[in-house]
Amino acid sequence: MSDPTRTYLEFERPLAELEAKIEELETLARGNGEDAPDVAEETAKLRQKAADQLAQIYGQLDPWRKTQVARHPDRPHFREYRKALIEDFEELSGDRRFSEDAAIIGGLGRFRGQSVVVIGHEKGHDTQSRLHHNFGMARPEGYRKAIRLMDMAEKFDLPVLTFVDTAGAYPGLGAEERGQSEAIARSTERCLTLGTPLVSVITGEGGSGGAVALASANVVMMLEHSIYSVISPEGCASILWKDSTRAKDAAVAMKITAEDLTALKIVDKVIPEPVGGAHRNTHVTLKSVGDAIEASLRDLSGLSPAQLKLQRRERFLAIGRMEMGDL
């Protein structure tokens, strides 16, 4: 049965029309009961056509369309990952300096039987929660909270899992007055110096230093239709061409997709999404992310603190490095 509450992106309009027709036929059949016309065959044909169209659309997404999918309002956010993957979660709030920042949530829990510290951006799922979480755009307090949690993880020898989904750090006046850039830099530094395994997953948008501050990890993974960039395509277009409507051109030029970033050695692994994106089958997406995290933790489990730091250092120094054969 099709979902009448589903949000469709602009390029999904033909698919929306097909699925609306399927819903109409199913409603007609239910309303007429036993006297309903035989619509099963027609519905089956429409379903197959919709499935084929969905596969075709998502099999050839350009960087701009991937950007739209990464921002999809129905895409699973941190709260879904936390509920599905982390048991006995105990949230720890505050940076012990200024206040609590709801854009970044963190705490202790168990991931498939293993104690971990988990940290993630939360965008919210409706108007009220989005305002509460500031659309996932953290202030300095959020990054200082992340540092505090990473300090605790190292003290108790716990792996750290981070889930990144933010358009960027909050650029407000108050955030800048309280040292936004310094907080981001220190959070990035803490990631790099952490003596326990750190695994990061870009689940939606990985925007600017606000993302790097939680994603300077031993292993950085991305969902198939996520993006990771130094600035938004709209921001890049505004700076380069003084025209934000050229965001599509910027998205192509910036190499923000998982495939591009894997080739550039910025991302280690791409986690496949269900056909139609993570929002069309959240259960499968959550399991795939959990399996990828488990495999990464297993690979890192035998490394000493010194080896983890060295591996992380070498990983980031390798970004952009060219071999003699590439010249």
N, C-alpha and C positions, 0 to 999 in steps of 0.2 A: 504493500500500500504506500502511495506517495505521501510526503509530509507537507501539508498546506502551510506550515509555519516556517518552512525553509527559506532562507535568504539567498537570492540569486544575484550573482555579479552581472555586470553589463554584458559580458561576452557569453553568458549562459542563457540569454533570452530565448533562443530556439529550444533549448532543453526545458526551460520553464514552461513554455507553451505545450510541449509534449506531455510533461508530467501533470499539468493542469487538466489536459484532456483525459489522461488516465484517471485522475481523481474524480472527474465529472462522471465518467462511465461507471466507476466503482460506487459512487454515491447513488446513481440511478439504479444500479442493480440491487443495492441494499434497500432502497426505498420501495421498490416494487416487489420485493420478496420473491416468492415462488413464481409469480407471474412475470418476472423480469425477462427481457429479451436475452437471447444468448449473446452476451458481449464478451465471453471469456476469450474467444479466439482473437477478436479485435484488440482486446486489452493486452493479450500476450504479444501480439505483433508490435503494439506501441511500446511495450516494455522493452522488447528487444531493440527496437529502433532507438529508444532513449539510452539504453546501455551502450549501444554502438556509438552514438553521438557523444556521450559522456567520455568514453575512452578516446575518441578522436580529438575532442577538445583538449583534454588533459595530457594527451600524448604529444602535443606540440605547443605547449605554453611558452610564450616569449618572456623575457625578464620582467616586463611591465605587468603582464598578467600574473606572473608568479608573485609579484609584489602585492597585487590585489588579493590573491589567495592567502598570502601570509598575514594579511590584515583582516581576513574574513571574521565578522563578529561571532560566528558560531564555532570558530576554531577552538579546540580545547586549550584552556589556560592553566596556569600553575595549580589552581585549586583542584582541577580534574586530575592532573598528574599526581598531586600529593595524595588525594583520596584513593586513587587506584594503586599507587606504587609504594606508599609509605604507611606502615602500620605504627600504631602507638605514637602518633605525631604529637609532640609537645612544642607549641609555638613559644619562642623567646622574643620578647619585644624590647625596643628601645636601644639607643646607642650609648647610654650612660653619660651623655654629655648635654644633649639638648632636648630631644623628643623621640617619639615613635614615628616611623615613616611606613605607611601602609602600602606603598608602591613595591617594596621588597618585603617578602615574608620569609622567615627562616625559623629553624628549630631542630629538635632532635627527633629521631624516629628509627624505624627498622625497615630496611629495604631487603625484601626476600630473606629475612632472618638475620641480616647483618646490621649492626648499629651504625648509623650515619648521621652527619649533619647535612641538612638540605636547605637550600636557599633559592628563591626564585622571584622573578618579576610577576606581579599580578595586575592585569589590566582591568578586571571586572567584567561582568556579563550583562549588566543593565545600567540605566542612567545613574541610579543611586550608587551602585557599587563602583562604577567607573569613576565617579567623582571622588568617592572615598579613597580609592586606590590611585587617584591622580593619573588614570590611564596608563599605569605602569611606568611613569616617568619619576624616577627617584630623586630626592633631595639629598644633601650631604649626609643627613642622619641615616638614610637607608644604606649607603655605602659604609658608613662607620659601624652600623649594626652588622653588616656582612663581615667586616674585619674582626669584630668582637667574636662572632660565631666561628670564624676560621681559627682564631687564636684558641678558642675552646676545643675545636676539633683536633688541633695539634697537641694540646695538653693531654687529651684523653685518647690520642692515637685513633681517630675516627676518620674514615674517608669523607670527602665533601662532594655532594652532588649539586650542581647549579642548573637552573632552568631559565633560559634567557628569552625574554619577549618584551622588548621595549623600543619605542621610536627614538629613544635617547634620554639622557639625564634631563631633569627639569631645568629650563633656562631662566627661571624667574629671578627677580631682584634679590629676594630673601635668600634663595639658594646660593647665589653668587656671593652675597655678603658673608655667608657662613662657610665659604671655602669649598665650593662645588668641585673645582678642578683639582684642588689638593686632596679632597676625599676620594675622587675617582683614581687619582694617581696612587694613593696609598692602598686602595683596595686592589688595584692591579698588581702593585708590588707584593701585597700579601699573598695573592694567588701564586705568584712566581716563586715565593720563598717558602711556601707551605711544605711541611715535612710529611704530609700524608697524601694519598691519592686524591686527585681532583679531576672530576669528569663533568664536562659541560655539554648541554644540549641546547641548540638554538631551535626553539619550538615555533616561532613566528617571525617577528622582526628582531634582528640584532643590530640595533642602531648606535653607532658612534662609540665614544668612550663609555657611555652608560652600559653598553653590552660588554665591552672588553674588560671592564672592571670586575665582572663575574665570570668571564670566559677565558682567562689566561691560564688554561688548564693543561694537564698531561694529555688529555684526549678531548678534542672539540668535535662534536657531531652536529649535524643539521638534519632536520626533516626535509624531505625532498622538495617541498614547495615553500620553504622558508627563505629569508634573505638575510644577508649580513653585510653591512656597509659602514663607511666612515661618516656618511651623511645620507639623508633621505634623497631619493631621486628628485623630488620637488625642490629641495634645498639646493642640490647640485645645479639643477637647471636655472634656478634663480640667480645663482652666483656666476655661472659660466656664460649664460645667454640672456640674463635679465628677463627670463621668461619661464615661469613655473609650468606652463602648459607643455613644455618640451621634456617633461619628466620621463616619458617613454624613451626618448633618445638617451637621456642620462642613465636610465636603468640598464640599457644595453651597454653603454660605454664603461660603466662602473664595475662590471663583472661581479654582480651581487648574488648570483644564484649558487646553489650547492655544487653544481657541476663545475662552474668556473672556479670556485674557491677551493675545491678539491684539487684541481689541476695546478693551482697556485700554491698548494701545500699549506693553505690557511686553515682548511678543515680536513679532518682525518677520515671521516666516515659519513656517508649519506644514508639516512634511514628512510626506506621507501614508505610512501603513503598509500592508502587505499585509492582506487580509481575515483576521481572526483574530489580528492583532497582529504585531509585529516578530519574535517568537520562532517564528512559523509559517513564515516564509520569510526567514531571515537574509540570504541572498545579495541578494535584492531590496532589503531594508532598507539594507544597507551601500552598495549602489550609489546608492540615492536620497539618502542622506546625503552621499556623495561628490560627487554632481552638484550638490547644493544648496551645499556648501562652495565648489566650483569657481566657481559663478556669483557667489557673494558676493565671493570674492577678486578676480574679474574686475571687479566693480563698484567695488571699493575701490582697485584697482591704480594709478589715475592721481592719487590724492590725496597731497599732501605731508604730512609729519609734523604740521604745524600744522593742516592741514585735517582730518586724521584725529582729532586731539584735539578740535577744534571740533565735528565731526560727532558724536562720542561724547558730548560735553557736551550738545549740543542734544537728542540722542536721549533721554538720561535726564531732562533738564529737562522734556521733553514729556510724561512719564508723569504722568497725573492732571491735566494742564492742560486747562481748559475754555474753549471759545470763548464769545463773548457769545451766540451763537445757542443754546448748550446750557443757558443759565440760565433 
